[in-house]
Amino acid sequence: MDIELYTSLKKNKSSFFNDLYDLMNNQIFKDFYNKYFLNWSDINTTLMYFKTFETLEFMFYSRYNRKIKKNEIIFLLNKIFKNKFTRKIAIDKFNLYKITCDKYINFNNLVNN
């Protein structure tokens, strides 16, 4: 293996493990992790919420040129995931996202309809 590549990989892993250490020692994250990461289904669902949250933040800022407020994003997440039609779209979009690995979930047809 090339020495530069090895050094780069080693540095990236060290950075990752340092970040992991910091995250796992953050009490808020630890409480969240212990509450919502109980099995693979929970983990997958939580990751879907993370990516949907991130996507909504991005889309909201793109459209309104301001950061979305807590009550607004909670309202939108509730509307998406409590309605069986929009929940199915969100799940389908997340499953597609897992295949494409784009930065954000593509919700354009959900927002424009």
N, C-alpha and C positions, 0 to 999 in steps of 0.2 A: 504494500500500500504506500502511496506517495506520502511523504512526511508532512507536507502542507495540508493534505486532506485529513490525515490522522489528527493533526493539531487542531484543525477546524472542527472536526467531529467531537473531539475531546472537549473543546471549549464550549460547543453548543450543548453537549450533555451536562457539563458542569453548570452552565447557566440554567438549563432546565431543572436540574436537581436543586439548585439554589432557590429557584422560584417555587418549586414544589415544597421545599422545606418551609419557606416563608408562608406559603398558602396553608399548609397543614398545621402551622402553628398560629394561624389567625383564628381566634375563638369564634368569630361570626361564621367563617367558612366551615370550621369544624362542626359547629352546631347544625348548619345547613346540611353538610355532608352526612352526618349521623342521622338526620331526620329524613332526608330524601334520596339517599343513595343506598337503598336497602337491597335491591336486586336489579338484574339487568333491565327489566321492564321499566322500573323507576328511573334508572340511569338514562335510558334512551328517551323517556318522556321528559325528564329534566333537561337533557341536552336539546330536545326540540323546543322547549320553552326558552332556553338560553338563546338559541339561534333566532327564534321568532322575536324575542325581545330586542336583540341586536338589529335585526332587520327592520322592525318597526321604528326604532330610534333613527336609523339611517334614512328610511323613507319619510319620516315625519320632518326631519331636519331638511331633507332635500326639497320637500314641498313647502314648508312654512318658515324656513331659514331661522329656526330656533330649536333649542333642545326641548324634547317632550317632557312634560311634567309627570311626576309620579302618579297622580290621580288619572291623568290621561292615558298613560300606558297600561295601568291596571284595568281601566275601563275597556280599552281595546282588547287586551288579552282575555278578559272575561267574555266579551262579545264574541271573539273568535272561537274560544274553546268551550263555551256553554251552548252554542248553537250547533246542532248535529251537521248541518250543511257546511258551515264554514270550518268546523273542526275537521271534517273529512278532507276538505281542500287543504287545510294546514298540514295535516298528516301526510297527505299525498305529496305536497310540496316539500316537506321535510325528507321524505323517502327519496324523492328525486334529488334533493340537495346532497344527500349522503352519497349518491352515485357521482354527481358532477363535481362536488367539493368546491363550488363557487363560494365567494366571500359571504354573500347574503342569499337568503332564500328568495326566490322570485315569486312575489305575491302580486305582480302587476295585474293579472286578470281578476284577482280577488278585490283589489282596491278600485279598479275601474268599472266593475259591475255594479 
